[in-house]
Amino acid sequence: MKIMHYALFGVSGAVKNWMFENGTDPDVVALSDYKFMKVILHMLPTLFNYRPNITIDQFFKYGYAETKMLLCTDTINLVKA
């Protein structure tokens, strides 16, 4: 989750501002882990046209390591683009 947080809100001020201008609540940065990921998994299809291959419940279960890493790398690539 720290990777997702940093990729979306720490790396690029321009991307962060673009997300806030397009409906992402600025308070998302201070949400609990579960609520943060719930917002992110809803935001990715809306803003980036990316459909995650993992649900919020799967994200917080033991396992799914490869899917979680793919989500992180795909998010990083979306931000870079």
C-alpha positions in Angstrom: 0.0 0.0 0.0 2.9 2.4 0.6 4.0 1.8 -2.9 0.5 2.7 -4.2 0.4 5.7 -2.0 3.8 6.9 -3.1 3.1 6.2 -6.8 -0.2 8.1 -6.9 0.4 10.9 -4.5 4.1 11.3 -3.9 6.0 11.0 -7.2 4.3 13.6 -9.3 2.6 16.7 -8.1 1.0 17.1 -11.5 -0.6 13.6 -11.4 -1.8 14.2 -7.8 -3.4 17.6 -8.8 -4.9 16.0 -11.9 -6.5 13.3 -9.8 -7.9 15.9 -7.3 -9.3 18.0 -10.2 -11.0 14.9 -11.6 -13.0 14.0 -8.5 -10.6 12.2 -6.2 -11.1 13.4 -2.6 -8.0 15.1 -1.2 -8.7 13.4 2.1 -8.0 10.0 0.6 -4.4 10.4 1.6 -5.3 10.2 5.3 -7.8 7.3 5.2 -7.3 4.0 6.8 -5.6 1.2 4.8 -8.9 -0.5 3.9 -10.7 2.7 2.9 -7.7 4.0 1.0 -7.5 0.9 -1.1 -11.2 0.8 -1.6 -11.0 4.4 -3.1 -8.0 3.5 -5.2 -9.6 0.4 -6.7 -12.6 2.4 -7.6 -10.5 5.3 -8.9 -8.3 3.3 -11.3 -11.1 2.3 -13.7 -12.7 5.8 -13.5 -9.6 7.9 -14.1 -7.1 5.6 -15.7 -9.4 3.1 -17.6 -7.6 0.3 -15.8 -9.6 -2.6 -14.3 -7.7 -4.2 -11.4 -7.7 -8.0 -11.4 -8.1 -8.1 -7.6 -11.0 -7.2 -5.3 -10.7 -5.3 -2.1 -11.2 -8.4 0.0 -8.6 -10.3 -1.9 -6.1 -7.5 -1.5 -6.3 -7.8 2.3 -6.2 -11.6 2.4 -3.1 -13.7 2.7 -1.8 -14.7 -0.7 -2.4 -13.0 -4.1 1.1 -11.7 -4.0 1.6 -11.8 -7.8 -1.7 -10.0 -8.4 -0.8 -7.4 -5.8 2.6 -6.8 -7.4 1.1 -6.5 -10.8 -1.4 -4.0 -9.5 1.5 -1.9 -8.1 3.6 -2.1 -11.3 0.6 -1.3 -13.5 -0.2 1.7 -11.4 3.4 2.9 -11.6 3.3 2.6 -15.4 -0.1 4.4 -15.5 1.4 7.3 -13.5 4.5 7.4 -15.7 2.4 7.6 -18.9 
